Amino acid sequence: MGIHFHGTSLIRENREHLYPRNIPAIRYTMYMQALFGSTMKSRQASLSSAPGTVIFIHWLVGMIFIFYLASFVLLLREVVRPGVLWFLRNLNDQNFHPIHEVCLLSTGGIQI
């Protein structure tokens, strides 16, 4: 989508959908190169030689990160006063049903 203004073209591309997908990939590439000396060619070679192992390792690292993040949030809830973390849902709340909320959000609010 382009915007033209009196003969000069002010090009405005629709890049909102590119940001959430490309920035984590670029960040991942930079971190892998900085931390482990890995290049894109070596990552592609390892993915083509053992795709199951690479996918499992990435899944495992992601799950460990989520576990430690949730543990940190629970620790913060014990330390800070109530109401400080109002923007994070309380997992100990009896009315909190994350699976139900995901189903509602993914179906556009249609009751299942």
Residue, then its C-alpha position, 0 to 999 in steps of 0.5 A: m500500500g503506497i501513499h502519493f502526495h502531490g507527485t511525490s511518493l511517500i511510501r508507506e508499506n504495511r510492515e506491522h505484520l513483519y515486526p512480530r515475526n522477524i524481530p525474534a528471528i533476528r534476535y535469535t540469530m544474533y544471540m546464537q552467533a554471540l553465545f555459541g559462535s553459530t552461523m545460519k549455515s551451521r544452524q541450517a545444517s544441524l536442522s537438516s541433519a537432525p530436525g527432531t532433535v533441534i525442534f525438541i531442544h528448542w521446545l525444551v529451552g522454551m519450556i524451561f524459560i516459561f517455568y522459570l518465568a512463572s516461578f519468578v512471578l510467583l516469588l514476586r507475588e509473595v514479596v510485593r504487596p497485593g495489587v502491585l502486579w495487577f496486570l498479571r493474572n493470579l494463577n491461584d484465583q479460583n475464577f481463573h480458567p486459562i484454557h477456557e479463555v484461550c478457547l474464547l479468544s481463538t473462536g472470537g468470543i463464541q461460547i463453546 
